[in-house]
């Protein structure tokens, strides 16, 4: 083997051949005391790792190194219509644990809501912004505005949310003169009270006591000193009658007051005001008129025609300046007949 001779194929025309890199010398397994034979420069030695002499591969500066080997897994194309492999689902929680988590979430939400609500309530119940500054009362006649406010425990400076409108209205309506009371809040600081008072149309004498009666015949309270006294008095009703049939008493008083309205419309009351309305045991009516105390016996209904006749008789008596004590218009056989008893 000559020095400088390379084991390579003849290069193709017009192509530079780079010298083949020398293969590193293999490490020999030597032991202490062994000698390593020298390697001559410029010569090649065959080794298990060196390429064979007839290898025609040559390296070129233009050639790039081979990319590193990678491991790529490619799934072969499946057949058309083939089912996809099942996907494994994550293991689900036990039913009891899921319910426990849901319950815990609900508890947290409820607790937060309670906390917010409590804080808001504490603010509105203590803030000076919601203190009562104005109390408006309308519809009062027999009772003053202060009496109405005191009855409903409505006071300036009190927190508006501590006042229950329904309870305040019920407390005000407990007064016999008050038929209905409506209490409303007008935020932030105003209370409005609308009252409807009862109107006394007559007094009803029962067992030595006098009771105030509405136009509908309702006996709403016993008369006291500061109650009106200039009202016609219904007589002839006994305590036993009230105890036995109170609705019947109310109906009887209402019908008696209906007749009183007819007398007022006829004009009789302008000259002879009605002082007393007496209900006989059989239900017939006797009216006492004016300071002259003229007894007008109307008998049984209907009363409108009888009242019209009574108006004509009284006008004639006034024209003649005659004084009558009794006028009878109670004839059932001859309703058109009028009998007058003079004084």
Secondary structure, DSSP 8 states (H G I E B T S, - for coil): --TT--------TT-----------------TT-------TT-----TTS--TT------TT-----------------TT-------------HHHHHHHHHHHHHHHHHHHHHHHHHHHHHHHH-GGGB--EEEEES-SSS-HHHHHHHTT--TTSBGGG--HHHHHHHHHTSTTEEEEEEEEETTTEEEEEEEE----EEEEETTEEEEE-TT--EEEE--TTS---S-EEE---HHHHHH-HHHHHHHHHHHHHHHHHHHHHTHHHHS-EEEEEE-TTS-EEEEETTTTEEEEEESS--HHHHHHHHHHHHHHHHHT--EEEEE---SS-TT--EEEE-
